[in-house]
Amino acid sequence: MVKHDFKDTFEKLDADIFSIQETKLQEGQIDLDLPGYHQYFNYADRKGYSGTAVFSKQEPLNIETGLDDDEFNHEGRTITLEYPDFYLINSYTPNSQPKLKRLDFRMGYNDAMWKHMQTLSKKKPVILCGDLNVAHNEIDIKNDKTNHKNPGFSDEERNKFSELLDSGFTDTFRYLHPEEVKYSWWSYRFNARKNNAGWRIDYFVISNNGQDLIQNADILNDVYGSDHCPIQLDLNIKGE
């Protein structure tokens, strides 16, 4: 997590809130010097696996780790933070794995997450961000035909994401850029990044009652240091 000039990128982006996935940390493993930021972590039970973190300039009103169903709370995949104008959920969605051997677990996680989002959205706008491990449509993946039925581009995963959007949520990047081809993840193999053979699997999704907050959504594909690149959401918040 702290490799690849993380601090330099962190300071350059200067975001109000950073959401990180796949931290692979255990409690007390590192002490990050990030002046001006409150730090929140959710750790996996298994060492060196999964995990999420949020670094926020503003102290949230409330913080919650996990989901209502405890089955999905052992891998450190979810942090929910409440702010005055919205909820932010940082999610590292489970990968379905080769031959979709973990698809059922992933579908269950999605169901629990969608339920969580629906409940919160009745109170104020909800933003889901993170590695959602799905390229929703053909425009979101370079090699759609050869990857059909592969983890991250299976019909089941894509349809499940459609269910979320159809229930009152917006893919912020696609909302603002309906035809733009831009990716957020590239395999380390086959010179994928050099050839831009990528996938768009990282998202900011917002409940429709927060659409008017959207100012800009972008994918920062000129930032290196991981197989993913950062994505960005700018909001119009009262008083800012």
ZARO-699409 format. One line per 10 residues: number of its first residue (from 1); their letters; for each residue x, z, y of N, C-alpha, C. Coordinates in nm, 3 decimals, decimal comma. Each point is the difference from the previous one (the first is absolute). Example, Ala and Ser with C-alpha at 12.3 -4.5 7.8 and 13.67 -1.06 7.14 Angstrom:
2
1> as> 1,319:0,780:-0,569:-0,089:0,000:0,119:0,090:0,000:0,120 ~ -0,035:-0,072:0,105:0,082:0,006:0,119:-0,077:0,073:0,109
//
This chain:
240
1> mvkhdfkdtf> 0,082:0,000:-0,120:-0,082:0,000:0,120:0,086:0,000:0,126 ~ 0,116:0,066:-0,005:0,083:0,010:0,119:0,114:-0,102:-0,002 ~ -0,005:-0,095:-0,088:0,100:-0,106:-0,006:-0,037:-0,111:0,098 ~ 0,089:-0,099:0,007:-0,029:-0,124:0,071:-0,033:0,023:0,148 ~ 0,079:0,084:0,066:-0,017:0,021:0,144:-0,142:0,040:0,035 ~ -0,058:0,087:-0,081:-0,137:0,046:0,026:-0,015:0,059:0,140 ~ 0,096:0,085:0,039:-0,010:0,067:0,130:0,004:-0,101:0,114 ~ 0,085:-0,102:-0,010:0,007:-0,101:0,105:-0,132:-0,073:0,015 ~ -0,058:-0,041:-0,113:-0,129:-0,069:0,004:-0,108:0,092:0,054 ~ 0,001:0,124:-0,044:-0,097:0,099:0,044:0,002:0,014:0,152
11> ekldadifsi> 0,119:0,015:0,055:0,012:0,020:0,145:-0,035:-0,127:0,077 ~ 0,033:-0,115:-0,055:-0,031:-0,126:0,068:-0,151:-0,024:0,006 ~ -0,070:0,028:-0,108:-0,145:-0,023:-0,003:-0,074:0,102:0,087 ~ 0,047:0,124:0,001:-0,055:0,105:0,088:-0,153:0,008:-0,010 ~ -0,052:-0,003:-0,120:-0,145:0,006:-0,020:-0,051:0,142:0,024 ~ -0,127:0,010:0,035:-0,062:0,132:0,014:-0,017:0,066:-0,136 ~ -0,029:-0,082:-0,103:-0,016:0,050:-0,136:0,070:-0,096:-0,096 ~ 0,083:0,053:-0,087:0,060:-0,077:-0,109:-0,061:0,046:-0,132 ~ -0,040:-0,096:-0,082:-0,049:0,031:-0,135:0,093:-0,067:-0,100 ~ 0,056:0,079:-0,091:0,099:-0,047:-0,096:-0,054:0,017:-0,141
21> qetklqegqi> 0,027:-0,099:-0,085:-0,041:0,009:-0,140:0,123:-0,012:-0,091 ~ -0,017:0,051:-0,121:0,104:0,000:-0,103:0,127:0,070:0,051 ~ -0,018:0,122:0,046:0,113:0,077:0,050:0,093:0,048:-0,111 ~ -0,054:0,022:-0,118:0,077:0,046:-0,117:0,070:0,134:0,025 ~ -0,060:0,083:0,083:0,061:0,127:0,038:-0,066:0,117:-0,071 ~ 0,075:0,110:-0,007:-0,054:0,129:-0,041:0,012:0,095:0,119 ~ -0,082:0,104:0,000:0,000:0,093:0,111:0,138:0,063:0,019 ~ 0,049:-0,003:0,124:0,129:0,058:0,032:0,119:-0,089:-0,030 ~ -0,024:-0,122:-0,046:0,110:-0,087:-0,042:0,083:-0,048:0,118 ~ -0,066:-0,032:0,112:0,073:-0,042:0,119:-0,061:0,068:0,122
31> dldlpgyhqy> 0,079:0,006:0,106:-0,046:0,054:0,128:0,018:-0,110:0,103 ~ -0,110:-0,065:0,038:0,006:-0,111:0,093:0,001:0,051:0,144 ~ 0,096:-0,048:0,077:0,009:0,035:0,142:-0,075:-0,106:0,080 ~ -0,125:0,027:0,029:-0,086:-0,094:0,073:-0,061:0,074:0,119 ~ 0,076:0,020:0,106:-0,050:0,076:0,116:-0,128:-0,061:0,057 ~ -0,096:0,085:0,031:-0,124:-0,048:0,059:-0,107:-0,036:-0,100 ~ 0,030:0,013:-0,130:-0,097:-0,037:-0,104:-0,033:0,118:-0,090 ~ -0,128:0,017:-0,028:-0,045:0,090:-0,105:0,013:-0,076:-0,133 ~ 0,045:0,068:-0,105:0,026:-0,065:-0,128:-0,092:0,056:-0,108 ~ -0,063:-0,092:-0,075:-0,092:0,039:-0,107:0,033:-0,081:-0,125
41> fnyadrkgys> 0,004:0,068:-0,115:0,038:-0,064:-0,125:-0,102:0,033:-0,109 ~ -0,014:-0,093:-0,094:-0,071:0,027:-0,125:0,092:-0,046:-0,112 ~ 0,034:0,092:-0,090:0,100:-0,026:-0,103:-0,065:-0,023:-0,136 ~ 0,061:-0,086:-0,078:-0,043:-0,019:-0,138:0,050:0,115:-0,087 ~ -0,075:0,031:-0,105:0,047:0,099:-0,097:0,129:-0,047:-0,068 ~ 0,004:-0,128:-0,027:0,115:-0,060:-0,068:0,113:-0,026:0,099 ~ 0,118:0,043:-0,031:0,114:-0,012:0,089:0,039:-0,146:0,022 ~ 0,032:-0,035:0,125:0,049:-0,133:0,032:-0,105:-0,109:-0,010 ~ -0,126:0,035:0,021:-0,109:-0,096:-0,023:-0,102:0,009:0,112 ~ -0,050:-0,115:0,042:-0,115:-0,009:0,090:0,021:0,084:0,127
51> gtavfskqep> -0,104:0,063:0,051:0,011:0,085:0,117:-0,032:-0,071:0,130 ~ -0,051:0,077:0,097:-0,036:-0,053:0,131:0,046:0,097:0,108 ~ 0,012:-0,053:0,122:0,038:0,083:0,115:-0,062:-0,058:0,126 ~ -0,027:0,087:0,095:-0,048:-0,040:0,132:0,080:0,076:0,105 ~ 0,048:-0,072:0,101:0,070:0,059:0,113:-0,081:-0,031:0,126 ~ -0,044:0,103:0,070:-0,096:-0,017:0,109:0,045:0,073:0,126 ~ -0,002:-0,072:0,113:0,032:0,065:0,127:-0,105:0,104:0,036 ~ -0,125:-0,033:-0,024:-0,109:0,093:0,029:-0,032:0,083:-0,124 ~ -0,016:0,128:0,017:-0,037:0,085:-0,113:-0,145:-0,025:-0,037 ~ -0,028:-0,034:-0,126:-0,138:-0,026:-0,041:-0,085:0,126:0,007
61> lnietglddd> -0,131:-0,021:0,005:-0,093:0,113:-0,004:-0,002:0,062:-0,139 ~ 0,008:-0,086:-0,102:-0,002:0,045:-0,139:0,083:-0,094:-0,085 ~ 0,055:0,051:-0,109:0,075:-0,080:-0,098:-0,050:0,035:-0,139 ~ -0,018:-0,104:-0,080:-0,045:0,020:-0,138:0,080:-0,092:-0,091 ~ 0,048:0,053:-0,111:0,069:-0,084:-0,098:-0,091:-0,021:-0,120 ~ 0,003:-0,120:-0,055:-0,077:-0,029:-0,120:-0,142:-0,044:0,028 ~ -0,075:-0,016:-0,110:-0,139:-0,044:0,002:-0,085:0,104:-0,071 ~ -0,130:-0,018:0,004:-0,090:0,098:-0,062:0,019:0,009:-0,151 ~ 0,033:-0,113:-0,063:0,021:-0,003:-0,144:0,146:0,034:-0,031 ~ 0,024:0,114:-0,062:0,136:0,048:-0,021:0,082:-0,090:-0,092
71> efnhegrtit> -0,066:-0,087:-0,076:0,073:-0,093:-0,087:0,101:-0,082:0,079 ~ -0,030:-0,023:0,128:0,084:-0,089:0,081:0,090:0,076:0,097 ~ 0,020:0,128:-0,027:0,073:0,084:0,095:0,135:0,049:-0,052 ~ 0,055:-0,066:-0,102:0,126:0,045:-0,059:0,118:-0,091:0,035 ~ -0,026:-0,105:0,077:0,106:-0,096:0,030:0,029:-0,010:0,149 ~ -0,056:0,089:0,080:0,032:0,006:0,143:-0,041:-0,122:0,079 ~ -0,111:-0,061:-0,037:-0,034:-0,132:0,053:-0,083:-0,001:0,128 ~ -0,053:0,114:0,042:-0,098:-0,001:0,108:0,022:0,114:0,098 ~ -0,001:-0,033:0,129:-0,003:0,100:0,107:-0,108:-0,042:0,099 ~ -0,090:0,090:0,034:-0,103:-0,026:0,101:0,024:0,091:0,119
81> leypdfylin> 0,003:-0,061:0,118:0,022:0,075:0,124:-0,117:-0,025:0,094 ~ -0,050:0,106:0,058:-0,109:-0,012:0,097:0,055:0,012:0,142 ~ -0,033:-0,099:0,083:0,032:0,000:0,142:-0,131:0,004:0,079 ~ 0,006:0,025:0,130:-0,125:0,009:0,076:-0,090:-0,123:-0,010 ~ 0,062:-0,120:-0,008:-0,079:-0,123:0,005:-0,013:-0,072:-0,134 ~ 0,072:0,043:-0,102:-0,004:-0,071:-0,128:0,063:0,084:-0,109 ~ -0,026:-0,041:-0,124:0,074:0,049:-0,117:0,102:-0,107:-0,039 ~ 0,117:0,043:-0,042:0,102:-0,090:-0,054:0,028:0,041:-0,144 ~ -0,009:-0,096:-0,091:0,031:0,024:-0,141:0,122:-0,084:-0,037 ~ 0,106:0,066:-0,041:0,119:-0,069:-0,050:-0,010:-0,006:-0,152
91> sytpnsqpkl> 0,002:-0,121:-0,054:-0,022:-0,018:-0,144:0,108:-0,086:-0,062 ~ 0,054:0,048:-0,111:0,085:-0,082:-0,086:-0,080:-0,027:-0,127 ~ -0,071:-0,111:0,000:-0,092:-0,033:-0,109:0,076:-0,030:-0,129 ~ -0,045:0,052:-0,113:0,071:-0,024:-0,126:0,012:-0,149:-0,033 ~ 0,116:-0,038:-0,049:0,021:-0,135:-0,053:-0,062:-0,008:-0,139 ~ -0,068:-0,111:-0,027:-0,068:-0,013:-0,130:0,095:-0,024:-0,117 ~ 0,126:-0,033:0,031:0,105:-0,016:-0,102:-0,020:-0,128:-0,084 ~ 0,110:-0,049:-0,062:-0,009:-0,121:-0,083:-0,111:0,011:-0,104 ~ -0,064:-0,113:-0,024:-0,114:-0,010:-0,092:-0,116:0,091:0,042 ~ 0,003:0,042:0,128:-0,108:0,082:0,059:-0,024:0,128:-0,081
101> krldfrmgyn> 0,108:0,054:-0,056:-0,016:0,116:-0,088:-0,044:0,126:0,075 ~ 0,014:-0,001:0,134:-0,045:0,116:0,079:-0,118:-0,037:0,091 ~ -0,067:-0,107:-0,033:-0,110:-0,048:0,085:-0,112:0,103:0,010 ~ -0,037:0,062:-0,111:-0,111:0,096:0,003:0,032:0,117:0,093 ~ 0,122:0,050:-0,005:0,039:0,109:0,089:-0,006:-0,045:0,145 ~ 0,050:-0,120:0,024:-0,001:-0,053:0,137:-0,142:-0,021:0,051 ~ -0,090:-0,051:-0,084:-0,139:-0,019:0,040:-0,066:0,135:0,031 ~ 0,033:0,100:-0,079:-0,053:0,134:0,025:0,050:0,057:0,132 ~ 0,127:-0,023:0,028:0,056:0,044:0,128:-0,072:-0,069:0,115 ~ -0,019:-0,132:-0,012:-0,072:-0,073:0,104:-0,141:0,055:0,021
111> damwkhmqtl> -0,070:0,026:-0,108:-0,137:0,053:0,012:0,001:0,134:0,073 ~ 0,094:0,088:-0,036:0,009:0,130:0,065:0,037:-0,015:0,147 ~ 0,088:-0,095:0,030:0,040:-0,024:0,138:-0,115:-0,057:0,082 ~ -0,071:-0,098:-0,056:-0,112:-0,061:0,074:-0,105:0,108:0,032 ~ -0,027:0,087:-0,096:-0,096:0,109:0,021:0,048:0,093:0,112 ~ 0,127:0,034:-0,003:0,061:0,085:0,103:-0,016:-0,064:0,138 ~ 0,026:-0,129:0,009:-0,009:-0,071:0,127:-0,144:-0,007:0,050 ~ -0,093:-0,025:-0,089:-0,140:-0,007:0,040:-0,047:0,135:0,055 ~ 0,041:0,107:-0,064:-0,040:0,133:0,046:0,054:0,029:0,139 ~ 0,127:-0,028:0,022:0,062:0,027:0,129:-0,055:-0,090:0,110
121> skkkpvilcg> -0,032:-0,125:-0,033:-0,043:-0,096:0,102:-0,135:0,037:0,062 ~ -0,072:0,091:-0,063:-0,127:0,047:0,057:0,025:0,093:0,119 ~ 0,123:0,050:0,012:0,034:0,094:0,107:0,072:-0,068:0,116 ~ 0,095:-0,088:-0,031:0,075:-0,074:0,102:0,071:-0,115:-0,070 ~ 0,056:-0,097:0,075:0,069:-0,112:-0,064:0,110:0,045:-0,095 ~ 0,017:-0,078:-0,106:0,100:0,027:-0,104:0,097:-0,116:-0,008 ~ 0,128:0,030:-0,005:0,104:-0,102:-0,018:0,073:0,030:-0,130 ~ 0,000:-0,098:-0,089:0,079:0,006:-0,123:0,123:-0,086:0,019 ~ 0,117:0,057:-0,024:0,122:-0,080:0,012:0,090:0,023:-0,120 ~ 0,086:-0,098:-0,023:0,100:0,018:-0,104:0,014:-0,120:-0,091
131> dlnvahneid> 0,073:0,024:-0,107:0,021:-0,099:-0,106:-0,121:0,008:-0,092 ~ -0,092:-0,095:0,016:-0,122:0,000:-0,080:0,013:-0,082:-0,127 ~ 0,117:-0,061:-0,021:0,032:-0,069:-0,126:-0,105:-0,103:-0,040 ~ -0,048:-0,077:0,098:-0,088:-0,112:-0,030:0,015:-0,107:0,108 ~ 0,018:-0,123:-0,042:-0,010:-0,114:0,091:-0,145:-0,049:-0,010 ~ -0,075:0,014:0,107:-0,145:-0,017:-0,009:-0,041:-0,143:-0,030 ~ 0,054:-0,096:0,074:-0,040:-0,139:-0,017:0,122:-0,090:-0,015 ~ -0,025:-0,127:-0,031:0,109:-0,094:-0,023:0,095:-0,009:0,119 ~ -0,053:0,014:0,121:0,083:-0,007:0,120:0,100:0,116:0,006 ~ -0,024:0,104:-0,078:0,082:0,121:0,005:0,113:0,001:-0,102
141> ikndktnhkn> 0,022:-0,111:-0,068:0,104:-0,005:-0,103:0,054:-0,142:-0,007 ~ 0,132:-0,013:-0,013:0,062:-0,133:0,001:-0,038:-0,080:-0,124 ~ 0,018:0,061:-0,117:-0,022:-0,071:-0,126:-0,126:0,053:-0,068 ~ -0,114:-0,040:0,053:-0,126:0,056:-0,049:-0,034:-0,045:-0,141 ~ 0,028:-0,124:-0,033:-0,039:-0,050:-0,133:0,081:0,065:-0,111 ~ 0,130:0,014:0,020:0,084:0,058:-0,106:-0,018:0,152:-0,010 ~ -0,054:0,062:0,104:-0,018:0,145:-0,002:-0,142:0,044:-0,032 ~ -0,089:-0,095:-0,021:-0,138:0,037:-0,032:-0,003:0,085:-0,127 ~ -0,070:0,110:0,006:-0,013:0,097:-0,110:0,120:0,092:-0,013 ~ 0,102:-0,018:0,085:0,111:0,094:0,001:-0,037:0,124:0,080
151> pgfsdeernk> 0,068:0,114:-0,024:-0,030:0,120:0,078:0,017:-0,027:0,150 ~ -0,099:0,040:0,077:0,000:-0,025:0,143:-0,075:-0,124:0,041 ~ -0,031:-0,086:-0,097:-0,079:-0,120:0,031:-0,098:-0,030:-0,112 ~ -0,041:0,103:-0,070:-0,102:-0,017:-0,103:-0,138:-0,007:0,065 ~ -0,094:-0,062:-0,069:-0,136:-0,008:0,052:-0,059:0,139:0,023 ~ 0,031:0,092:-0,092:-0,056:0,135:0,010:0,047:0,070:0,128 ~ 0,129:-0,010:0,030:0,054:0,067:0,118:-0,050:-0,065:0,129 ~ -0,005:-0,130:0,001:-0,046:-0,072:0,120:-0,148:0,028:0,025 ~ -0,079:0,000:-0,106:-0,143:0,029:0,017:-0,023:0,143:0,047 ~ 0,082:0,092:-0,049:-0,013:0,140:0,042:0,029:0,014:0,150
161> fselldsgft> 0,100:-0,073:0,048:0,029:0,003:0,143:-0,114:-0,063:0,080 ~ -0,057:-0,106:-0,053:-0,117:-0,062:0,065:-0,115:0,100:0,011 ~ -0,018:0,081:-0,104:-0,105:0,102:0,003:0,017:0,093:0,120 ~ 0,123:0,040:0,026:0,026:0,088:0,114:-0,037:-0,068:0,130 ~ 0,046:-0,123:0,019:-0,029:-0,071:0,124:-0,150:-0,023:0,016 ~ -0,066:-0,035:-0,108:-0,144:-0,026:0,006:-0,081:0,126:0,030 ~ 0,060:0,117:-0,023:-0,072:0,125:0,021:0,013:0,053:0,143 ~ 0,067:-0,078:0,087:0,007:0,041:0,140:0,140:0,026:0,052 ~ 0,099:-0,075:-0,051:0,138:0,018:0,044:0,063:-0,136:0,032 ~ 0,105:0,002:0,082:0,062:-0,121:0,052:0,149:-0,002:-0,028
171> dtfrylhpee> 0,049:-0,109:-0,055:0,143:-0,027:-0,014:0,049:-0,042:0,138 ~ 0,071:0,088:0,069:0,029:-0,022:0,142:0,086:-0,124:0,025 ~ 0,100:-0,024:-0,084:0,084:-0,118:0,020:-0,081:-0,128:-0,016 ~ -0,079:-0,008:-0,105:-0,077:-0,122:-0,024:-0,113:-0,016:0,103 ~ -0,050:0,110:0,051:-0,102:-0,002:0,106:0,053:-0,068:0,126 ~ 0,125:0,029:0,035:0,060:-0,058:0,121:0,070:-0,132:-0,027 ~ 0,043:-0,021:-0,124:0,079:-0,120:-0,034:-0,058:-0,065:-0,126 ~ -0,118:-0,059:0,010:-0,070:-0,049:-0,119:0,073:-0,109:-0,078 ~ 0,087:-0,076:0,065:0,066:-0,111:-0,068:0,152:0,017:-0,011 ~ 0,054:0,109:0,051:0,145:0,015:0,003:0,056:0,040:-0,137
181> vkyswwsyrf> 0,105:-0,068:-0,041:0,068:0,031:-0,126:0,120:0,089:0,032 ~ -0,008:0,124:-0,046:0,108:0,095:0,023:0,000:0,098:-0,115 ~ 0,119:0,036:-0,048:0,011:0,086:-0,117:0,067:0,132:0,036 ~ -0,022:0,101:-0,084:0,059:0,132:0,025:0,089:0,050:-0,114 ~ 0,001:-0,073:-0,112:0,081:0,040:-0,115:0,057:-0,123:-0,070 ~ 0,127:0,012:-0,042:0,068:-0,106:-0,073:0,077:0,062:-0,116 ~ -0,006:-0,062:-0,114:0,079:0,046:-0,114:0,148:-0,008:0,034 ~ 0,079:0,090:-0,060:0,145:-0,007:0,016:0,059:-0,115:-0,082 ~ -0,081:-0,061:-0,085:0,049:-0,106:-0,089:-0,023:-0,138:0,062 ~ 0,077:-0,097:-0,048:-0,021:-0,142:0,029:0,007:-0,033:0,150
191> narknnagwr> 0,079:0,076:0,077:0,011:-0,026:0,144:-0,137:-0,009:0,067 ~ -0,090:0,086:-0,043:-0,139:-0,010:0,045:-0,013:0,014:0,152 ~ 0,075:0,092:0,058:-0,015:0,018:0,145:0,060:-0,118:0,076 ~ 0,114:-0,047:-0,046:0,063:-0,115:0,064:-0,094:-0,120:-0,003 ~ -0,072:-0,016:-0,110:-0,093:-0,112:-0,015:-0,142:0,033:0,049 ~ -0,016:0,120:0,052:-0,130:0,050:0,046:-0,108:-0,013:-0,108 ~ 0,039:0,028:-0,124:-0,097:0,001:-0,110:-0,055:0,141:-0,012 ~ -0,091:0,033:0,092:-0,043:0,138:0,012:-0,146:0,024:-0,030 ~ -0,038:0,125:0,019:-0,138:0,048:-0,017:-0,035:0,084:0,122 ~ -0,125:-0,005:0,042:-0,049:0,095:0,102:-0,077:0,108:-0,074
201> idyfvisnng> 0,067:0,113:-0,022:-0,063:0,109:-0,076:-0,003:0,131:0,079 ~ 0,048:-0,004:0,123:-0,002:0,118:0,087:-0,103:-0,023:0,111 ~ -0,082:0,100:0,025:-0,117:-0,020:0,085:-0,025:0,118:0,093 ~ -0,067:-0,031:0,111:-0,079:0,095:0,076:-0,145:-0,045:-0,012 ~ -0,081:0,082:-0,062:-0,144:-0,026:-0,015:-0,073:0,104:0,084 ~ -0,096:-0,043:0,081:-0,073:0,093:0,086:-0,150:-0,012:-0,024 ~ -0,070:0,111:0,006:-0,145:-0,004:-0,014:-0,059:-0,079:0,117 ~ -0,110:-0,069:-0,026:-0,057:-0,088:0,101:-0,041:0,074:0,127 ~ -0,027:0,129:-0,010:-0,033:0,075:0,120:0,122:0,028:0,087 ~ 0,117:-0,048:-0,043:0,121:0,011:0,079:0,059:-0,134:0,040
211> qdliqnadil> -0,075:-0,109:-0,023:0,053:-0,133:0,032:0,040:-0,012:0,147 ~ -0,074:0,065:0,089:0,029:-0,012:0,142:0,130:0,072:0,039 ~ 0,057:0,077:-0,092:0,129:0,065:0,025:0,117:-0,095:-0,021 ~ -0,021:-0,109:-0,075:0,110:-0,089:-0,038:0,052:-0,075:0,123 ~ 0,127:0,017:0,027:0,066:-0,075:0,108:0,090:-0,109:-0,056 ~ 0,077:0,034:-0,102:0,089:-0,098:-0,061:0,034:0,045:-0,141 ~ 0,021:-0,097:-0,088:0,046:0,028:-0,136:0,104:-0,106:-0,035 ~ 0,113:0,044:-0,052:0,107:-0,096:-0,026:0,080:0,042:-0,122 ~ 0,076:-0,094:-0,052:0,092:0,021:-0,111:0,141:-0,028:0,051 ~ 0,087:0,098:-0,004:0,132:-0,011:0,062:0,101:-0,053:-0,102
221> ndvygsdhcp> -0,015:-0,128:-0,034:0,078:-0,057:-0,108:0,144:-0,034:0,039 ~ 0,037:0,034:0,122:0,141:-0,015:0,040:0,077:0,130:-0,017 ~ -0,067:0,104:-0,050:0,065:0,129:-0,026:0,037:0,009:-0,147 ~ 0,129:0,018:-0,028:0,049:0,007:-0,138:0,032:0,145:-0,037 ~ 0,040:0,020:-0,126:0,038:0,132:-0,047:-0,076:0,045:-0,123 ~ -0,096:-0,081:-0,045:-0,082:0,034:-0,117:-0,057:-0,130:-0,055 ~ -0,064:0,009:-0,116:-0,073:-0,117:-0,049:-0,131:-0,018:0,076 ~ -0,043:0,104:0,072:-0,113:-0,010:0,093:0,054:-0,010:0,142 ~ -0,081:-0,051:0,092:0,030:0,012:0,142:-0,108:0,087:0,065 ~ 0,026:0,056:0,117:-0,103:0,082:0,065:-0,118:-0,086:0,046
231> iqldlnikge> -0,116:0,063:0,006:-0,116:-0,060:0,065:-0,040:0,093:0,114 ~ -0,074:-0,055:0,095:-0,026:0,074:0,124:-0,145:-0,016:0,041 ~ -0,059:0,109:0,049:-0,134:-0,003:0,058:0,005:0,071:0,134 ~ -0,047:-0,068:0,104:-0,013:0,059:0,133:-0,148:0,024:0,028 ~ -0,030:0,119:0,051:-0,138:0,039:0,025:-0,023:0,027:0,149 ~ -0,122:-0,029:0,045:-0,045:0,041:0,132:-0,065:0,137:-0,013 ~ 0,073:0,102:0,040:-0,050:0,137:-0,010:-0,025:0,054:0,141 ~ -0,108:0,070:0,018:-0,035:0,057:0,130:0,113:0,086:0,053 ~ 0,032:-0,022:0,127:0,102:0,082:0,064:0,140:-0,050:-0,022 ~ 0,016:-0,116:-0,070:0,134:-0,052:-0,026:0,018:-0,136:0,066
//
